[in-house]
Amino acid sequence: GMAKRLAEKGFAVLLPNAFHRYSRNRPEGFWREDEAKRTTALHELFAALTPQQMDSDGKAYADFLTSQTNVHDGKIGVVGHCYTGQMALRMAAVMPDRIAAAASFHGGWLATDKPDSPHLLLPQVKARLYFGHADNDPLMPKQWIDRLETSLRAWHGAFQSEVYKGAAHGWTVPGRDGVYNELQAERAFE
């Protein structure tokens, strides 16, 4: 739905299956499974996709999108939600001359203490960055948001990072009972 809305605004949009190596898209997605099975399946997918695969896949996605006849030449923007928030940041780092802007909404694991944490790639980034965090997000707790924002200030690039009050992880996804926050989702979309 979000991709369709962006396309309706005149953007060329590519919505890839980031987990294409491990899981086919299904019409019913994960939403028909119970919460425990869905969470387990998603975390298995998250663990399987390596940073190196995100980097190479991101380049392939950008190449594919920009090779389309109806797509204008020039830099592109990338948007990630949840797990792919870190993919958007990684794309900006591995393709600094191709990515003009990268945004992450309720992105997880953006500033961990691991040696391959996405925030450590900031020195390679030239793009403008936007981070929209949920104030109730176990995948991006306050200490990681603080770490990310400290790194962003030290980076000295163009960025905005904000916490959406009253938002839980996944707040931008319509249909997520008890999670979707229409007011904050519309603000994030704009």
Disulfide bonds with the S-S distance in Angstrom:
none
